[in-house]
């Protein structure tokens, strides 16, 4: 929705949120890294949300929980408190995919220990927007306000509209990193195979044995010395020596 589409009686906060979302929609992904886009999402959310807030993005995958970006130490610290205690509003939103609000941390009863720590940090209300991505990945956009009862319907709607931008960016980062991990593991496997084949060739040529016999000799040495097969192969290739290769 552009500013021109908004009726004249819409509150200024909604207008600011609409302009921020319009700005996000105009960002070229070719010019921004995904991390930069996530930081932009949090900074824009902070600029339009009430309660002098700090904003963070939590990601949950398997048993790992971590903060991807945040606008300030308040948000980072409160995320970390929840990770340590294994509960709290951001984890509840990420797990249940429900918009999760604490109107006043001083009277919060669902997570009393977390709420006490939040008050100590100066956070008096919060709003966590779930980020629904794929089966093994979820998260939340967290707004930590320094005033109680900071969020009205306009603020909740505005926060919820930032969620899809964050979800797409986090999902793309995760997919990219997963692809990188696969590529790295494949490269390691190929390099291991290459050096093992080199070592087998040395053993075959030096001791007049078959390829299978050479591999069994290397594997036996690996087992006896409790050394990875790749390390055994590298040692032979780089030094030309492998004492006690024929020991049983």
C-alpha positions as CSV (number, residue, x, y, z in Angstrom):
1,X,0.0,0.0,0.0
2,X,1.4,3.4,-0.9
3,X,0.9,6.6,1.0
4,X,-1.5,7.8,-1.6
5,X,-3.8,4.9,-1.0
6,X,-4.2,5.7,2.7
7,X,-7.3,7.7,3.7
8,X,-6.5,11.1,5.2
9,X,-7.7,10.1,8.8
10,X,-5.2,7.2,9.2
11,X,-2.9,7.9,12.2
12,X,0.6,9.1,11.4
13,X,2.1,5.8,12.7
14,X,0.3,3.8,10.1
15,X,1.5,6.3,7.5
16,X,5.1,5.9,8.7
17,X,4.8,2.1,8.6
18,X,3.4,2.2,5.1
19,X,6.3,4.4,3.9
20,X,8.8,2.0,5.6
21,X,7.2,-1.0,3.9
22,X,7.2,0.8,0.6
23,X,10.9,1.5,1.0
24,X,11.5,-2.2,1.8
25,X,9.5,-3.2,-1.3
26,X,11.7,-1.0,-3.5
27,X,15.0,-2.6,-2.3
28,X,16.9,-4.4,-5.0
29,X,18.1,-7.8,-3.7
30,X,21.0,-7.6,-6.2
31,X,22.4,-4.6,-4.4
32,X,21.8,-5.7,-0.8
33,X,23.2,-8.8,1.0
34,X,20.5,-10.7,2.9
35,X,22.2,-9.7,6.2
36,X,21.9,-6.0,5.1
37,X,18.3,-6.5,4.2
38,X,17.5,-8.0,7.6
39,X,19.3,-5.1,9.3
40,X,17.2,-2.7,7.3
41,X,14.0,-4.5,8.3
42,X,14.9,-4.1,12.0
43,X,16.0,-0.5,11.7
44,X,12.8,0.5,9.8
45,X,10.6,-1.4,12.3
46,X,12.4,0.4,15.2
47,X,11.8,3.8,13.5
48,X,8.0,3.3,13.3
49,X,7.2,1.2,16.4
50,X,6.1,2.9,19.7
51,X,7.8,2.8,23.1
52,X,11.4,3.8,22.2
53,X,12.0,0.1,21.2
54,X,14.9,-2.1,20.2
55,X,14.2,-4.7,17.6
56,X,15.8,-8.1,16.8
57,X,15.3,-11.2,14.6
58,X,15.4,-14.6,16.3
59,X,16.0,-17.8,14.2
60,X,15.2,-21.3,15.5
61,X,16.4,-24.4,13.7
62,X,16.5,-27.7,15.4
63,X,17.9,-27.1,18.9
64,X,19.7,-23.9,17.8
65,X,18.4,-20.5,18.7
66,X,20.3,-17.3,17.7
67,X,19.9,-13.7,17.0
68,X,20.6,-12.8,13.4
69,X,20.5,-9.0,13.7
70,X,19.4,-6.4,16.3
71,X,19.2,-2.7,16.6
72,X,20.7,-2.5,20.1
73,X,22.0,-4.3,23.2
74,X,18.6,-4.4,24.9
75,X,17.1,-6.7,22.2
76,X,20.2,-8.9,22.1
77,X,20.4,-9.3,25.8
78,X,16.7,-10.2,26.2
79,X,17.0,-12.7,23.3
80,X,19.9,-14.3,25.1
81,X,18.0,-14.5,28.4
82,X,15.3,-16.5,26.6
83,X,17.8,-18.8,24.9
84,X,19.4,-19.6,28.2
85,X,16.0,-20.2,30.0
86,X,14.5,-22.0,27.0
87,X,11.3,-20.0,27.2
88,X,9.9,-16.5,26.6
89,X,7.9,-14.5,24.1
90,X,10.2,-14.7,21.1
91,X,10.6,-18.5,21.5
92,X,6.9,-18.9,22.0
93,X,6.2,-16.9,18.8
94,X,8.8,-18.9,16.8
95,X,7.5,-22.2,18.0
96,X,3.8,-21.7,17.9
97,X,3.7,-19.1,15.0
98,X,1.4,-17.0,17.2
99,X,1.8,-13.2,17.6
100,X,3.0,-12.9,21.1
101,X,2.6,-9.8,23.2
102,X,3.6,-8.9,26.8
103,X,1.6,-5.7,27.6
104,X,3.5,-5.1,30.9
105,X,6.5,-7.2,32.0
106,X,5.9,-6.1,35.6
107,X,2.7,-8.1,35.7
108,X,3.5,-10.9,33.3
109,X,2.7,-14.4,34.6
110,X,3.5,-16.8,31.7
111,X,7.3,-16.4,32.0
112,X,7.8,-14.8,35.4
113,X,11.6,-15.2,35.7
114,X,12.1,-13.9,32.2
115,X,9.7,-11.0,32.9
116,X,11.7,-10.1,36.0
117,X,14.9,-10.0,34.0
118,X,13.2,-7.9,31.3
119,X,12.2,-5.3,33.8
120,X,15.8,-5.2,35.1
121,X,16.9,-4.5,31.6
122,X,14.4,-1.7,31.2
123,X,11.9,-3.5,28.9
124,X,8.3,-2.9,30.0
125,X,6.4,-4.4,27.0
126,X,7.2,-6.5,24.0
127,X,5.7,-7.8,20.7
128,X,7.1,-10.9,18.9
129,X,5.9,-11.5,15.3
130,X,6.3,-15.1,14.1
131,X,8.3,-15.8,10.9
132,X,6.9,-18.9,9.2
133,X,9.5,-20.3,6.8
134,X,9.9,-24.0,6.3
135,X,9.7,-27.3,8.2
136,X,13.0,-27.0,10.0
137,X,13.3,-23.2,10.3
138,X,11.2,-20.6,12.2
139,X,11.8,-17.3,13.9
140,X,10.4,-14.1,15.3
141,X,10.7,-10.4,14.8
142,X,10.9,-9.0,18.3
143,X,10.1,-5.5,19.4
144,X,11.2,-4.6,23.0
145,X,9.6,-1.4,24.2
146,X,10.8,0.7,27.1
147,X,7.3,1.7,28.1
148,X,4.3,-0.4,29.3
149,X,1.3,-1.1,27.0
150,X,3.2,0.3,24.1
151,X,1.3,-1.5,21.3
152,X,-2.2,-0.6,20.0
153,X,-3.9,-2.3,17.0
154,X,-2.1,-0.1,14.5
155,X,1.3,-1.0,16.0
156,X,0.4,-4.7,16.0
157,X,-0.7,-4.5,12.4
158,X,2.4,-2.6,11.4
159,X,4.7,-5.1,13.1
160,X,3.0,-8.0,11.5
161,X,3.5,-6.5,8.1
162,X,7.3,-6.4,8.6
163,X,7.3,-10.1,9.2
164,X,7.1,-11.4,5.6
165,X,10.1,-9.3,4.6
166,X,12.1,-10.8,7.4
167,X,10.9,-14.3,6.8
168,X,11.9,-14.2,3.1
169,X,15.3,-12.8,3.9
170,X,16.0,-15.3,6.7
171,X,14.9,-18.1,4.4
172,X,17.1,-17.0,1.6
173,X,20.1,-16.7,4.0
174,X,19.4,-20.2,5.3
175,X,19.1,-21.7,1.8
176,X,22.4,-20.0,0.7
177,X,24.3,-21.2,3.8
178,X,22.9,-24.8,3.4
179,X,24.0,-24.8,-0.2
180,X,27.4,-23.5,0.8
181,X,27.7,-26.3,3.4
182,X,26.8,-28.9,0.8
183,X,29.3,-27.5,-1.6
184,X,32.0,-27.5,1.1
185,X,31.3,-31.0,2.2
186,X,31.4,-32.2,-1.4
187,X,34.7,-30.5,-1.9
188,X,36.2,-32.1,1.2
189,X,34.9,-35.5,0.1
190,X,36.4,-35.1,-3.4
191,X,39.7,-33.9,-2.0
192,X,39.8,-36.9,0.4
193,X,39.1,-39.3,-2.4
194,X,41.9,-37.7,-4.5
195,X,44.6,-38.0,-1.9
196,X,43.5,-41.6,-0.9
197,X,43.7,-42.6,-4.6
198,X,47.2,-41.1,-4.8
199,X,48.3,-43.0,-1.7
200,X,46.8,-46.2,-3.1
201,X,48.8,-45.7,-6.3
202,X,52.0,-45.3,-4.4
203,X,51.4,-48.5,-2.4
204,X,50.4,-50.4,-5.6
205,X,53.5,-49.3,-7.5
206,X,55.9,-49.8,-4.6
207,X,54.6,-53.1,-3.3
208,X,53.1,-54.7,-6.4
209,X,49.7,-55.1,-5.0
210,X,46.2,-54.6,-6.4
211,X,44.1,-51.5,-5.8
212,X,41.9,-53.3,-3.3
213,X,44.9,-54.7,-1.4
214,X,46.4,-51.2,-1.3
215,X,43.2,-49.8,0.2
216,X,43.0,-52.6,2.8
217,X,46.6,-51.9,3.8
218,X,46.0,-48.2,4.2
219,X,42.7,-48.8,6.1
220,X,44.4,-51.3,8.4
221,X,47.1,-48.8,9.2
222,X,44.4,-46.2,9.9
223,X,42.6,-48.6,12.3
224,X,45.8,-49.7,14.2
225,X,47.1,-46.2,14.7
226,X,43.6,-44.6,15.3
227,X,44.3,-42.1,12.5
228,X,41.8,-40.9,9.9
229,X,42.3,-42.6,6.5
230,X,42.7,-39.2,4.8
231,X,45.5,-38.2,7.2
232,X,47.3,-41.6,6.6
233,X,47.0,-41.0,2.9
234,X,48.3,-37.4,3.1
235,X,51.3,-38.5,5.2
236,X,52.3,-41.1,2.6
237,X,51.8,-38.7,-0.3
238,X,53.7,-35.8,1.3
239,X,56.5,-37.8,3.0
240,X,56.7,-40.9,0.8
241,X,57.0,-42.9,4.0
242,X,54.6,-45.0,6.0
243,X,56.5,-47.3,8.4
244,X,54.9,-50.5,9.6
245,X,52.4,-50.5,6.8
246,X,52.4,-54.3,6.7
247,X,52.1,-54.9,10.4
248,X,49.1,-56.9,11.5
